[in-house]
């Protein structure tokens, strides 16, 4: 059975890639008329090129932050370069329906790189929470603009969600999750493997949170440059565009 799965893995990769290209082509076809009306001059193309570079840098930063979180917070000995490459490759799977296949790919890549299944799973599931907290922090910087547009209640709600998200990634909450995962997988570790099962987090994942914040700021800069190539905007509109 395992040999059959090993043979099917390369085919599965091509199937996923084909599905991604199919859905991208379908979206482009459905919105082709809107795309055809866009006119971009030389400055716009330069802005798009810079935006592409900054966006790639942002995703590379996110991959590096994920690898460092595994090493620093979960005490896993994993190669940084290999995980960054896997992170960038699995980003393509975000465009598949369900929006979960990139998580599966990253968990698989981390375990193949030497991380335990528990550490890989928690690190991948922790990323959306860190991303949400970072996004809320950025959004709260434009609290005045949001209060003007949506009301002061929206700002209070954002603060409440931010506090709950920051509490959700606290070791007091995450450690029971790690212990439960460790009990679910009752599998002895081979003597040849040098890593140990992470039973708890010893500190708050603050550096991982800062890394996700840097990723969102870089990606936001790429988005602003892309938007600028299509339509000019005022500096006063930047907070609203970043929080959109």
N, CA, C and O of each residue as an XYZ file, in Angstrom:
976
protein
N       0.825     -1.205      0.000
C       0.000      0.000      0.000
C       0.865      1.263      0.000
O       0.586      2.224     -0.716
N       1.928      1.237      0.826
C       2.814      2.392      0.902
C       3.520      2.638     -0.421
O       3.707      3.781     -0.836
N       3.916      1.529     -1.091
C       4.596      1.687     -2.380
C       3.675      2.333     -3.417
O       4.121      3.119     -4.253
N       2.394      1.992     -3.354
C       1.429      2.599     -4.281
C       1.294      4.095     -4.010
O       1.230      4.898     -4.940
N       1.252      4.465     -2.717
C       1.145      5.879     -2.363
C       2.372      6.659     -2.797
O       2.270      7.802     -3.241
N       3.546      6.026     -2.665
C       4.784      6.688     -3.091
C       4.760      6.951     -4.584
O       5.198      8.009     -5.036
N       4.250      5.994     -5.359
C       4.172      6.169     -6.811
C       3.138      7.217     -7.211
O       3.288      7.890     -8.231
N       2.100      7.347     -6.410
C       1.039      8.294     -6.749
C       1.375      9.732     -6.359
O       0.745     10.663     -6.860
N       2.354      9.930     -5.477
C       2.675     11.279     -5.016
C       3.086     12.218     -6.142
O       2.573     13.335     -6.206
N       4.010     11.804     -7.052
C       4.346     12.712     -8.169
C       3.135     13.044     -9.035
O       2.982     14.178     -9.488
N       2.268     12.042     -9.265
C       1.061     12.285    -10.051
C       0.133     13.260     -9.340
O      -0.487     14.112     -9.975
N       0.042     13.129     -8.015
C      -0.818     14.016     -7.236
C      -0.341     15.462     -7.330
O      -1.156     16.384     -7.380
N       0.967     15.662     -7.353
C       1.504     17.018     -7.477
C       1.093     17.651     -8.797
O       0.710     18.820     -8.846
N       1.177     16.857     -9.877
C       0.785     17.374    -11.186
C      -0.714     17.649    -11.246
O      -1.155     18.602    -11.889
N      -1.494     16.804    -10.570
C      -2.945     17.018    -10.530
C      -3.270     18.324     -9.806
O      -4.112     19.097    -10.262
N      -2.598     18.568     -8.671
C      -2.824     19.800     -7.916
C      -2.416     21.016     -8.737
O      -3.135     22.014     -8.779
N      -1.243     20.927     -9.397
C      -0.785     22.038    -10.236
C      -1.763     22.297    -11.379
O      -2.071     23.447    -11.693
N      -2.250     21.217    -12.000
C      -3.223     21.373    -13.077
C      -4.514     22.002    -12.594
O      -5.109     22.830    -13.284
N      -4.950     21.604    -11.394
C      -6.178     22.176    -10.833
C      -6.011     23.665    -10.548
O      -6.922     24.458    -10.788
N      -4.827     24.043    -10.029
C      -4.558     25.457     -9.756
C      -4.603     26.273    -11.042
O      -5.241     27.324    -11.096
N      -3.921     25.780    -12.083
C      -3.908     26.486    -13.366
C      -5.306     26.569    -13.975
O      -5.670     27.574    -14.585
N      -6.087     25.497    -13.801
C      -7.452     25.490    -14.337
C      -8.309     26.571    -13.680
O      -9.002     27.320    -14.368
N      -8.261     26.650    -12.348
C      -9.079     27.637    -11.644
C      -8.601     29.057    -11.920
O      -9.416     29.977    -12.000
N      -7.279     29.251    -12.067
C      -6.771     30.575    -12.420
C      -7.246     30.977    -13.811
O      -7.663     32.114    -14.034
N      -7.176     30.025    -14.747
C      -7.638     30.309    -16.112
C      -9.133     30.600    -16.131
O      -9.596     31.451    -16.891
N      -9.885     29.894    -15.298
C     -11.331     30.116    -15.247
C     -11.659     31.504    -14.704
O     -12.535     32.192    -15.227
N     -10.943     31.912    -13.644
C     -11.163     33.251    -13.083
C     -10.800     34.321    -14.100
O     -11.519     35.307    -14.263
N      -9.664     34.114    -14.793
C      -9.247     35.085    -15.802
C     -10.257     35.168    -16.940
O     -10.518     36.250    -17.465
N     -10.820     34.039    -17.315
C     -11.810     34.026    -18.385
C     -13.078     34.764    -17.978
O     -13.659     35.502    -18.774
N     -13.502     34.560    -16.737
C     -14.735     35.201    -16.273
C     -14.597     36.715    -16.140
O     -15.579     37.447    -16.251
N     -13.367     37.177    -15.901
C     -13.152     38.610    -15.692
C     -12.281     39.213    -16.788
O     -11.664     40.260    -16.589
N     -12.232     38.559    -17.935
C     -11.354     39.015    -18.998
C     -11.730     40.407    -19.507
O     -10.850     41.209    -19.821
N     -13.022     40.697    -19.591
C     -13.450     42.001    -20.097
C     -12.976     43.133    -19.189
O     -12.565     44.192    -19.663
N     -13.038     42.898    -17.881
C     -12.565     43.923    -16.942
C     -11.060     44.096    -17.031
O     -10.547     45.212    -16.950
N     -10.346     42.966    -17.201
C      -8.887     43.029    -17.305
C      -8.466     43.744    -18.580
O      -7.489     44.494    -18.584
N      -9.204     43.513    -19.664
C      -8.834     44.099    -20.960
C      -8.968     45.613    -20.968
O      -8.313     46.284    -21.767
N      -9.798     46.160    -20.102
C      -9.987     47.616    -20.073
C      -8.878     48.341    -19.322
O      -8.788     49.567    -19.389
N      -8.033     47.602    -18.607
C      -6.965     48.227    -17.827
C      -5.832     48.653    -18.757
O      -5.378     47.868    -19.589
N      -5.383     49.877    -18.616
C      -4.271     50.398    -19.391
C      -3.136     50.764    -18.440
O      -3.321     51.545    -17.506
N      -1.957     50.190    -18.688
C      -0.800     50.414    -17.818
C       0.322     51.035    -18.633
O       0.691     50.515    -19.686
N       0.872     52.156    -18.147
C       1.971     52.813    -18.845
C       3.309     52.274    -18.349
O       3.350     51.315    -17.578
N       4.399     52.891    -18.793
C       5.742     52.417    -18.434
C       5.984     52.500    -16.931
O       6.568     51.590    -16.343
N       5.532     53.596    -16.305
C       5.688     53.725    -14.854
C       4.881     52.648    -14.128
O       5.304     52.129    -13.095
N       3.730     52.328    -14.677
C       2.907     51.288    -14.066
C       3.571     49.929    -14.113
O       3.530     49.183    -13.135
N       4.191     49.593    -15.256
C       4.893     48.313    -15.363
C       6.084     48.256    -14.409
O       6.361     47.211    -13.821
N       6.786     49.375    -14.256
C       7.891     49.420    -13.297
C       7.378     49.215    -11.875
O       7.997     48.517    -11.072
N       6.240     49.833    -11.578
C       5.628     49.661    -10.261
C       5.214     48.216    -10.026
O       5.373     47.694     -8.922
N       4.683     47.564    -11.063
C       4.296     46.156    -10.942
C       5.507     45.262    -10.729
O       5.444     44.306     -9.957
N       6.615     45.566    -11.411
C       7.830     44.764    -11.252
C       8.374     44.881     -9.830
O       8.772     43.887     -9.224
N       8.385     46.106     -9.308
C       8.841     46.302     -7.930
C       7.895     45.612     -6.951
O       8.334     45.008     -5.973
N       6.597     45.707     -7.222
C       5.605     45.056     -6.358
C       5.801     43.546     -6.335
O       5.669     42.915     -5.286
N       6.119     42.965     -7.498
C       6.360     41.523     -7.559
C       7.562     41.137     -6.713
O       7.525     40.141     -5.991
N       8.636     41.932     -6.801
C       9.822     41.652     -6.003
C       9.557     41.765     -4.514
O      10.007     40.926     -3.734
N       8.826     42.801     -4.116
C       8.515     42.987     -2.695
C       7.604     41.873     -2.187
O       7.779     41.391     -1.068
N       6.633     41.464     -3.001
C       5.729     40.383     -2.596
C       6.481     39.069     -2.438
O       6.234     38.318     -1.494
N       7.403     38.789     -3.363
C       8.222     37.581     -3.244
C       9.086     37.645     -1.993
O       9.261     36.641     -1.302
N       9.630     38.832     -1.701
C      10.410     39.011     -0.480
C       9.551     38.773      0.757
O      10.015     38.196      1.741
N       8.298     39.221      0.704
C       7.389     39.041      1.836
C       7.132     37.565      2.106
O       7.179     37.124      3.255
N       6.862     36.800      1.052
C       6.602     35.369      1.238
C       7.866     34.628      1.674
O       7.789     33.671      2.445
N       9.025     35.065      1.187
C      10.284     34.472      1.644
C      10.493     34.748      3.128
O      10.942     33.876      3.873
N      10.166     35.961      3.549
C      10.250     36.324      4.965
C       9.309     35.467      5.804
O       9.666     35.041      6.903
N       8.106     35.214      5.287
C       7.145     34.375      6.013
C       7.645     32.940      6.125
O       7.490     32.306      7.169
N       8.250     32.423      5.047
C       8.816     31.080      5.102
C       9.961     30.985      6.082
O      10.077     30.000      6.811
N      10.813     32.000      6.108
C      11.919     32.024      7.068
C      11.384     32.085      8.497
O      11.896     31.399      9.382
N      10.365     32.899      8.722
C       9.780     33.026     10.054
C       9.184     31.699     10.513
O       9.294     31.339     11.685
N       8.554     30.970      9.593
C       7.984     29.660      9.938
C       9.080     28.675     10.316
O       8.944     27.939     11.293
N      10.171     28.654      9.545
C      11.270     27.737      9.848
C      11.913     28.074     11.187
O      12.269     27.178     11.953
N      12.061     29.372     11.470
C      12.647     29.775     12.743
C      11.720     29.471     13.909
O      12.185     29.177     15.010
N      10.413     29.540     13.680
C       9.470     29.188     14.730
C       9.597     27.712     15.093
O       9.530     27.347     16.266
N       9.780     26.867     14.083
C       9.978     25.445     14.352
C      11.260     25.211     15.145
O      11.282     24.409     16.078
N      12.326     25.917     14.768
C      13.612     25.729     15.448
C      13.606     26.340     16.847
O      14.066     25.717     17.805
N      13.091     27.547     16.960
C      13.188     28.309     18.205
C      12.103     27.923     19.209
O      12.399     27.660     20.375
N      10.861     27.890     18.765
C       9.741     27.688     19.680
C       9.395     26.221     19.899
O       8.857     25.861     20.946
N       9.703     25.363     18.912
C       9.367     23.943     19.023
C      10.594     23.050     19.095
O      10.470     21.825     19.085
N      11.787     23.654     19.167
C      13.047     22.922     19.333
C      13.239     21.814     18.294
O      13.632     20.698     18.632
N      12.959     22.130     17.040
C      13.106     21.170     15.953
C      14.341     21.521     15.117
O      14.586     22.689     14.815
N      15.099     20.511     14.754
C      16.285     20.708     13.920
C      15.885     20.507     12.461
O      15.856     19.382     11.963
N      15.578     21.612     11.785
C      15.106     21.556     10.399
C      15.916     22.531      9.553
O      16.325     23.582     10.047
N      16.157     22.194      8.274
C      16.906     23.092      7.385
C      16.060     24.289      6.963
O      14.956     24.129      6.444
N      16.584     25.475      7.188
C      15.832     26.699      6.894
C      15.550     26.857      5.409
O      14.418     27.127      5.009
N      16.595     26.685      4.588
C      16.425     26.879      3.150
C      15.399     25.942      2.541
O      14.618     26.342      1.678
N      15.401     24.701      2.989
C      14.455     23.717      2.447
C      13.019     24.082      2.810
O      12.113     23.932      1.990
N      12.810     24.560      4.034
C      11.453     24.917      4.451
C      10.966     26.191      3.758
O       9.782     26.313      3.445
N      11.877     27.138      3.517
C      11.479     28.337      2.772
C      11.029     27.958      1.369
O      10.028     28.471      0.868
N      11.778     27.054      0.735
C      11.403     26.592     -0.606
C      10.048     25.893     -0.583
O       9.214     26.124     -1.459
N       9.828     25.044      0.412
C       8.542     24.348      0.527
C       7.408     25.327      0.788
O       6.306     25.160      0.266
N       7.678     26.348      1.594
C       6.653     27.354      1.891
C       6.227     28.080      0.623
O       5.038     28.293      0.389
N       7.203     28.459     -0.193
C       6.889     29.167     -1.433
C       6.138     28.265     -2.409
O       5.215     28.714     -3.089
N       6.533     26.998     -2.479
C       5.880     26.072     -3.403
C       4.442     25.790     -2.992
O       3.551     25.726     -3.840
N       4.216     25.621     -1.693
C       2.863     25.291     -1.233
C       1.919     26.483     -1.306
O       0.703     26.312     -1.210
N       2.458     27.690     -1.475
C       1.592     28.861     -1.611
C       0.676     28.754     -2.818
O      -0.413     29.328     -2.834
N       1.125     28.010     -3.838
C       0.310     27.845     -5.045
C      -1.008     27.150     -4.708
O      -2.045     27.433     -5.308
N      -0.950     26.226     -3.727
C      -2.144     25.457     -3.369
C      -3.210     26.307     -2.692
O      -4.328     25.834     -2.487
N      -2.890     27.560     -2.335
C      -3.899     28.434     -1.737
C      -5.064     28.693     -2.679
O      -6.179     28.981     -2.242
N      -4.793     28.586     -3.984
C      -5.813     28.921     -4.970
C      -6.772     27.765     -5.236
O      -7.726     27.914     -5.999
N      -6.524     26.612     -4.610
C      -7.441     25.489     -4.760
C      -8.657     25.677     -3.857
O      -8.532     26.273     -2.787
N      -9.818     25.189     -4.254
C     -11.009     25.287     -3.403
C     -10.783     24.608     -2.054
O     -10.184     23.535     -1.984
N     -11.258     25.228     -1.007
C     -11.088     24.695      0.333
C     -10.052     25.438      1.140
O     -10.173     25.548      2.360
N      -9.019     25.955      0.465
C      -7.974     26.750      1.109
C      -7.313     26.014      2.280
O      -7.006     26.620      3.306
N      -7.099     24.707      2.120
C      -6.440     23.925      3.168
C      -5.248     23.143      2.640
O      -4.445     22.630      3.418
N      -5.129     23.050      1.311
C      -4.109     22.169      0.750
C      -2.704     22.680      1.018
O      -1.778     21.876      1.117
N      -2.512     23.982      1.137
C      -1.171     24.493      1.440
C      -0.774     24.143      2.874
O       0.411     23.974      3.159
N      -1.750     24.033      3.779
C      -1.447     23.590      5.138
C      -0.960     22.143      5.136
O       0.022     21.804      5.795
N      -1.658     21.305      4.392
C      -1.252     19.903      4.292
C       0.153     19.790      3.706
O       0.972     19.008      4.188
N       0.426     20.576      2.664
C       1.744     20.535      2.035
C       2.846     20.971      2.978
O       3.934     20.396      2.959
N       2.590     21.971      3.800
C       3.610     22.455      4.733
C       3.846     21.469      5.871
O       4.983     21.271      6.298
N       2.779     20.853      6.359
C       2.954     19.830      7.394
C       3.776     18.674      6.852
O       4.679     18.178      7.526
N       3.466     18.242      5.637
C       4.210     17.157      5.008
C       5.668     17.545      4.792
O       6.565     16.737      5.035
N       5.915     18.773      4.339
C       7.285     19.225      4.094
C       8.080     19.318      5.390
O       9.259     18.966      5.421
N       7.441     19.792      6.462
C       8.137     19.932      7.741
C       8.504     18.576      8.331
O       9.599     18.409      8.869
N       7.595     17.606      8.235
C       7.894     16.270      8.756
C       8.996     15.590      7.946
O       9.833     14.880      8.503
N       8.994     15.810      6.631
C      10.057     15.243      5.802
C      11.405     15.898      6.100
O      12.456     15.281      5.927
N      11.363     17.157      6.552
C      12.599     17.873      6.866
C      13.152     17.506      8.236
O      14.256     17.922      8.588
N      12.391     16.724      9.021
C      12.895     16.262     10.306
C      12.088     16.689     11.507
O      12.441     16.325     12.629
N      11.020     17.446     11.327
C      10.193     17.872     12.454
C       9.197     16.781     12.826
O       8.829     15.953     11.992
N       8.770     16.786     14.070
C       7.738     15.844     14.475
C       6.398     16.274     13.895
O       6.198     17.443     13.563
N       5.488     15.323     13.778
C       4.164     15.631     13.247
C       3.438     16.631     14.137
O       2.728     17.507     13.645
N       3.617     16.497     15.456
C       2.942     17.399     16.383
C       3.427     18.834     16.208
O       2.624     19.761     16.106
N       4.763     19.011     16.175
C       5.326     20.355     16.034
C       4.959     20.963     14.688
O       4.620     22.143     14.606
N       5.028     20.153     13.628
C       4.691     20.650     12.290
C       3.231     21.086     12.224
O       2.914     22.136     11.667
N       2.349     20.274     12.796
C       0.920     20.588     12.750
C       0.597     21.864     13.515
O      -0.111     22.735     13.011
N       1.122     21.970     14.741
C       0.815     23.142     15.561
C       1.419     24.405     14.953
O       0.789     25.462     14.974
N       2.636     24.307     14.412
C       3.265     25.489     13.806
C       2.479     25.983     12.602
O       2.355     27.189     12.387
N       1.945     25.050     11.814
C       1.162     25.438     10.638
C      -0.193     26.010     11.056
O      -0.656     26.996     10.482
N      -0.825     25.397     12.048
C      -2.121     25.899     12.515
C      -1.986     27.200     13.296
O      -2.938     27.972     13.408
N      -0.790     27.434     13.835
C      -0.552     28.667     14.580
C      -0.410     29.872     13.651
O      -0.687     31.005     14.044
N       0.022     29.616     12.418
C       0.269     30.708     11.471
C      -0.965     31.576     11.211
O      -0.840     32.800     11.235
N      -2.159     31.002     10.961
C      -3.329     31.869     10.736
C      -3.658     32.759     11.929
O      -4.099     33.894     11.750
N      -3.446     32.251     13.151
C      -3.698     33.070     14.336
C      -2.704     34.224     14.424
O      -3.080     35.357     14.726
N      -1.423     33.924     14.156
C      -0.410     34.980     14.153
C      -0.697     36.005     13.060
O      -0.523     37.209     13.254
N      -1.139     35.503     11.910
C      -1.451     36.396     10.797
C      -2.647     37.286     11.139
O      -2.654     38.476     10.825
N      -3.653     36.702     11.782
C      -4.835     37.480     12.161
C      -4.481     38.552     13.186
O      -4.945     39.688     13.090
N      -3.652     38.184     14.172
C      -3.238     39.162     15.181
C      -2.434     40.293     14.551
O      -2.626     41.459     14.895
N      -1.535     39.953     13.631
C      -0.728     40.976     12.955
C      -1.607     41.891     12.112
O      -1.415     43.106     12.092
N      -2.578     41.293     11.413
C      -3.483     42.094     10.585
C      -4.311     43.052     11.441
O      -4.542     44.197     11.052
N      -4.753     42.584     12.600
C      -5.529     43.453     13.488
C      -4.677     44.594     14.035
O      -5.160     45.715     14.194
N      -3.399     44.304     14.325
C      -2.502     45.358     14.797
C      -2.331     46.444     13.742
O      -2.355     47.635     14.051
N      -2.157     46.016     12.487
C      -2.017     46.989     11.397
C      -3.308     47.777     11.215
O      -3.283     48.989     11.006
N      -4.424     47.082     11.297
C      -5.715     47.745     11.110
C      -5.982     48.778     12.197
O      -6.564     49.829     11.932
N      -5.553     48.476     13.424
C      -5.817     49.393     14.529
C      -5.017     50.688     14.415
O      -5.371     51.691     15.036
N      -3.938     50.674     13.625
C      -3.200     51.909     13.384
C      -4.049     52.911     12.602
O      -3.840     54.122     12.677
N      -5.001     52.378     11.857
C      -5.916     53.253     11.113
C      -7.277     53.299     11.797
O      -8.315     53.370     11.139
N      -7.257     53.258     13.129
C      -8.498     53.224     13.896
C      -9.378     54.436     13.681
O     -10.604     54.326     13.678
N      -8.751     55.605     13.500
C      -9.548     56.814     13.304
C     -10.321     56.762     11.995
O     -11.494     57.134     11.937
N      -9.645     56.291     10.933
C     -10.324     56.189      9.636
C     -11.437     55.151      9.682
O     -12.494     55.338      9.078
N     -11.195     54.049     10.406
C     -12.215     53.005     10.514
C     -13.398     53.498     11.339
O     -14.552     53.218     11.014
N     -13.100     54.242     12.421
C     -14.185     54.775     13.249
C     -15.037     55.763     12.464
O     -16.255     55.815     12.636
N     -14.393     56.545     11.604
C     -15.141     57.505     10.786
C     -16.045     56.795      9.794
O     -17.161     57.236      9.523
N     -15.543     55.683      9.256
C     -16.293     55.001      8.199
C     -17.308     54.006      8.741
O     -18.422     53.911      8.227
N     -16.922     53.252      9.792
C     -17.794     52.174     10.277
C     -18.351     52.424     11.681
O     -19.233     51.695     12.136
N     -17.845     53.444     12.366
C     -18.314     53.712     13.712
C     -17.319     53.246     14.764
O     -16.492     52.369     14.514
N     -17.414     53.851     15.951
C     -16.478     53.531     17.033
C     -16.651     52.101     17.526
O     -15.706     51.509     18.048
N     -17.840     51.542     17.368
C     -18.089     50.166     17.799
C     -17.213     49.179     17.040
O     -16.805     48.159     17.594
N     -16.921     49.474     15.777
C     -16.067     48.594     14.981
C     -14.654     48.549     15.547
O     -14.020     47.494     15.540
N     -14.154     49.682     16.038
C     -12.817     49.732     16.639
C     -12.785     48.915     17.928
O     -11.836     48.169     18.172
N     -13.824     49.056     18.754
C     -13.902     48.282     20.000
C     -13.943     46.786     19.698
O     -13.296     45.992     20.381
N     -14.700     46.409     18.680
C     -14.790     45.004     18.296
C     -13.435     44.481     17.834
O     -13.073     43.346     18.145
N     -12.684     45.290     17.097
C     -11.362     44.874     16.648
C     -10.414     44.672     17.822
O      -9.644     43.711     17.841
N     -10.463     45.570     18.798
C      -9.631     45.405     19.986
C      -9.982     44.120     20.735
O      -9.097     43.410     21.212
N     -11.265     43.831     20.834
C     -11.698     42.616     21.528
C     -11.203     41.364     20.812
O     -10.719     40.428     21.448
N     -11.327     41.349     19.484
C     -10.855     40.201     18.704
C      -9.343     40.067     18.811
O      -8.824     38.954     18.889
N      -8.625     41.197     18.816
C      -7.166     41.164     18.943
C      -6.745     40.554     20.270
O      -5.850     39.709     20.311
N      -7.385     40.975     21.355
C      -7.051     40.433     22.678
C      -7.310     38.931     22.720
O      -6.484     38.180     23.239
N      -8.434     38.485     22.187
C      -8.750     37.053     22.176
C      -7.752     36.267     21.331
O      -7.378     35.150     21.688
N      -7.320     36.847     20.211
C      -6.357     36.169     19.347
C      -5.000     36.066     20.024
O      -4.355     35.020     19.959
N      -4.558     37.145     20.678
C      -3.274     37.122     21.383
C      -3.297     36.131     22.541
O      -2.282     35.504     22.845
N      -4.444     35.990     23.183
C      -4.568     34.996     24.253
C      -4.567     33.579     23.695
O      -4.081     32.654     24.346
N      -5.110     33.407     22.493
C      -5.191     32.069     21.896
C      -3.821     31.505     21.563
O      -3.654     30.286     21.523
N      -2.823     32.374     21.321
C      -1.481     31.881     20.994
C      -0.563     31.897     22.212
O       0.652     31.745     22.081
N      -1.144     32.081     23.394
C      -0.350     32.049     24.624
C      -0.017     30.599     24.980
O      -0.836     29.707     24.754
N       1.177     30.350     25.536
C       1.539     28.974     25.919
C       0.535     28.298     26.841
O       0.386     27.077     26.798
N      -0.157     29.071     27.673
C      -1.158     28.482     28.569
C      -2.256     27.796     27.773
O      -2.819     26.797     28.220
N      -2.561     28.328     26.596
C      -3.586     27.738     25.735
C      -2.984     26.687     24.812
O      -3.600     25.648     24.575
N      -1.786     26.944     24.287
C      -1.191     26.045     23.302
C      -0.617     24.774     23.916
O      -0.655     23.715     23.290
N      -0.090     24.866     25.128
C       0.527     23.684     25.731
C      -0.442     22.516     25.896
O      -0.056     21.385     25.601
N      -1.682     22.728     26.353
C      -2.625     21.605     26.385
C      -2.890     21.006     25.013
O      -3.109     19.800     24.894
N      -2.874     21.844     23.967
C      -3.058     21.335     22.606
C      -1.900     20.428     22.226
O      -2.110     19.359     21.651
N      -0.669     20.849     22.545
C       0.504     20.027     22.255
C       0.452     18.700     23.005
O       0.767     17.650     22.445
N       0.056     18.752     24.263
C      -0.019     17.528     25.053
C      -1.080     16.578     24.508
O      -0.888     15.362     24.501
N      -2.195     17.134     24.053
C      -3.253     16.296     23.491
C      -2.784     15.637     22.194
O      -3.047     14.457     21.959
N      -2.086     16.411     21.355
C      -1.562     15.847     20.111
C      -0.537     14.763     20.391
O      -0.474     13.762     19.678
N       0.262     14.962     21.425
C       1.256     13.955     21.776
C       0.600     12.657     22.231
O       1.130     11.574     21.981
N      -0.555     12.755     22.900
C      -1.262     11.560     23.346
C      -1.953     10.851     22.184
O      -2.065      9.625     22.166
N      -2.417     11.650     21.206
C      -3.097     11.053     20.054
C      -2.150     10.174     19.270
O      -2.519      9.078     18.848
N      -0.941     10.642     19.073
C       0.047      9.887     18.307
C       0.963      9.148     19.270
O       2.032      9.648     19.620
N       0.560      7.990     19.689
C       1.362      7.165     20.576
C       2.306      6.313     19.741
O       2.063      5.128     19.512
N       3.382      6.938     19.292
C       4.333      6.274     18.412
C       5.734      6.472     18.962
O       6.146      7.614     19.169
N       6.489      5.393     19.209
C       7.839      5.547     19.740
C       8.764      6.214     18.732
O       8.668      5.968     17.530
N       9.654      7.053     19.225
C      10.613      7.742     18.378
C      11.822      6.841     18.157
O      12.400      6.357     19.130
N      12.225      6.598     16.911
C      13.387      5.765     16.640
C      14.634      6.352     17.279
O      14.764      7.574     17.363
N      15.563      5.496     17.735
C      16.782      5.995     18.379
C      17.626      6.854     17.453
O      18.385      7.707     17.915
N      17.498      6.633     16.126
C      18.325      7.379     15.179
C      17.926      8.839     15.076
O      18.712      9.652     14.589
N      16.711      9.203     15.524
C      16.236     10.572     15.426
C      16.673     11.343     16.664
O      16.469     10.891     17.791
N      17.272     12.501     16.450
C      17.884     13.253     17.531
C      16.942     14.257     18.184
O      17.238     14.764     19.266
N      15.809     14.553     17.544
C      14.935     15.571     18.112
C      14.049     14.975     19.194
O      13.873     13.759     19.271
N      13.503     15.833     20.015
C      12.624     15.412     21.099
C      11.234     15.967     20.869
O      11.057     16.986     20.200
N      10.272     15.299     21.418
C       8.883     15.715     21.263
C       8.629     16.992     22.060
O       8.871     17.018     23.267
N       8.152     18.040     21.416
C       7.908     19.286     22.141
C       6.688     19.163     23.045
O       5.557     19.140     22.559
N       6.907     19.082     24.358
C       5.793     18.906     25.281
C       5.146     20.228     25.657
O       3.994     20.263     26.090
N       5.900     21.330     25.489
C       5.330     22.621     25.846
C       6.125     23.750     25.213
O       7.272     23.582     24.798
N       5.480     24.901     25.154
C       6.159     26.126     24.736
C       6.611     26.857     25.991
O       5.826     27.069     26.916
N       7.873     27.237     26.013
C       8.422     27.867     27.205
C       8.232     29.377     27.227
O       8.449     30.012     28.259
N       7.831     29.960     26.102
C       7.679     31.407     26.046
C       6.624     31.768     25.005
O       6.221     30.943     24.186
N       6.198     33.006     25.063
C       5.209     33.511     24.107
C       5.871     33.658     22.735
O       6.997     34.149     22.661
N       5.206     33.245     21.640
C       5.818     33.322     20.300
C       5.840     34.753     19.761
O       5.249     35.047     18.722
N       6.531     35.637     20.482
C       6.547     37.053     20.110
C       7.319     37.288     18.816
O       6.895     38.069     17.964
N       8.467     36.599     18.673
C       9.266     36.795     17.460
C       8.516     36.322     16.223
O       8.617     36.935     15.160
N       7.766     35.238     16.356
C       6.955     34.766     15.234
C       5.869     35.780     14.891
O       5.541     35.970     13.720
N       5.312     36.429     15.909
C       4.299     37.463     15.680
C       4.904     38.659     14.945
O       4.288     39.209     14.031
N       6.112     39.056     15.349
C       6.793     40.168     14.673
C       7.110     39.794     13.228
O       6.998     40.626     12.328
N       7.510     38.534     13.009
C       7.786     38.080     11.647
C       6.556     38.139     10.758
O       6.643     38.548      9.600
N       5.416     37.735     11.292
C       4.169     37.820     10.518
C       3.768     39.269     10.268
O       3.207     39.595      9.221
N       4.059     40.135     11.236
C       3.776     41.559     11.052
C       4.628     42.132      9.920
O       4.141     42.916      9.105
N       5.912     41.732      9.874
C       6.791     42.179      8.785
C       6.297     41.659      7.438
O       6.348     42.369      6.434
N       5.816     40.407      7.424
C       5.284     39.838      6.188
C       4.097     40.644      5.670
O       4.023     40.956      4.481
N       3.173     40.979      6.560
C       1.983     41.716      6.135
C       2.329     43.128      5.670
O       1.721     43.637      4.728
N       3.302     43.761      6.324
C       3.705     45.103      5.902
C       4.351     45.070      4.521
O       4.084     45.934      3.685
N       5.208     44.065      4.281
C       5.830     43.934      2.964
C       4.790     43.612      1.897
O       4.799     44.190      0.810
N       3.901     42.687      2.218
C       2.863     42.340      1.249
C       1.929     43.527      1.004
O       1.458     43.736     -0.114
N       1.668     44.299      2.059
C       0.858     45.500      1.891
C       1.531     46.514      0.985
O       0.869     47.170      0.180
N       2.859     46.646      1.116
C       3.594     47.551      0.231
C       3.500     47.084     -1.216
O       3.343     47.894     -2.129
N       3.599     45.770     -1.418
C       3.438     45.231     -2.769
C       2.048     45.481     -3.325
O       1.888     45.782     -4.508
N       1.041     45.355     -2.466
C      -0.336     45.614     -2.899
C      -0.533     47.078     -3.276
O      -1.190     47.387     -4.270
N       0.041     47.979     -2.474
C      -0.093     49.407     -2.763
C       0.561     49.766     -4.094
O       0.016     50.557     -4.863
N       1.732     49.183     -4.366
C       2.401     49.450     -5.642
C       1.597     48.880     -6.810
O       1.529     49.488     -7.879
N       0.994     47.718     -6.601
C       0.146     47.138     -7.652
C      -1.077     48.013     -7.906
O      -1.449     48.257     -9.053
N      -1.690     48.476     -6.836
C      -2.863     49.350     -6.967
C      -2.485     50.670     -7.633
O      -3.254     51.228     -8.417
N      -1.280     51.163     -7.305
C      -0.816     52.420     -7.880
C      -0.624     52.313     -9.387
O      -0.838     53.280    -10.117
N      -0.214     51.121     -9.853
C      -0.028     50.926    -11.291
C      -1.349     50.983    -12.045
O      -1.377     51.308    -13.232
N      -2.440     50.667    -11.358
C      -3.759     50.652    -12.005
C      -4.513     51.951    -11.791
O      -5.152     52.477    -12.702
N      -4.425     52.461    -10.562
C      -5.191     53.669    -10.226
C      -4.452     54.464     -9.149
O      -4.129     53.900     -8.103
N      -4.176     55.743     -9.364
C      -3.509     56.565     -8.344
C      -4.385     56.727     -7.099
O      -5.611     56.634     -7.168
N      -3.735     56.970     -5.969
C      -4.468     57.181     -4.724
C      -3.702     58.176     -3.860
O      -2.512     58.412     -4.071
N      -4.396     58.752     -2.891
C      -3.799     59.708     -1.968
C      -3.177     58.980     -0.780
O      -3.523     57.839     -0.475
N      -2.253     59.669     -0.121
C      -1.615     59.092      1.065
C      -2.649     58.839      2.156
O      -2.519     57.887      2.926
N      -3.662     59.675      2.227
C      -4.702     59.507      3.247
C      -5.492     58.218      3.066
O      -6.131     57.745      4.005
N      -5.452     57.647      1.862
C      -6.187     56.410      1.598
C      -5.391     55.157      1.955
O      -5.936     54.054      1.935
N      -4.104     55.315      2.282
C      -3.251     54.156      2.561
C      -3.780     53.311      3.718
O      -3.855     52.092      3.565
N      -4.153     53.889      4.877
C      -4.669     53.047      5.965
C      -5.884     52.221      5.564
O      -5.991     51.052      5.936
N      -6.800     52.821      4.808
C      -7.989     52.088      4.380
C      -7.613     50.967      3.420
O      -8.162     49.868      3.505
N      -6.674     51.235      2.501
C      -6.255     50.209      1.542
C      -5.550     49.057      2.245
O      -5.766     47.895      1.899
N      -4.709     49.367      3.226
C      -3.996     48.313      3.945
C      -4.924     47.481      4.815
O      -4.698     46.286      5.001
N      -5.956     48.100      5.343
C      -6.883     47.369      6.219
C      -8.006     46.700      5.456
O      -8.856     46.043      6.058
N      -8.025     46.855      4.141
C      -9.104     46.266      3.342
C      -8.970     44.760      3.280
O      -9.791     44.092      2.651
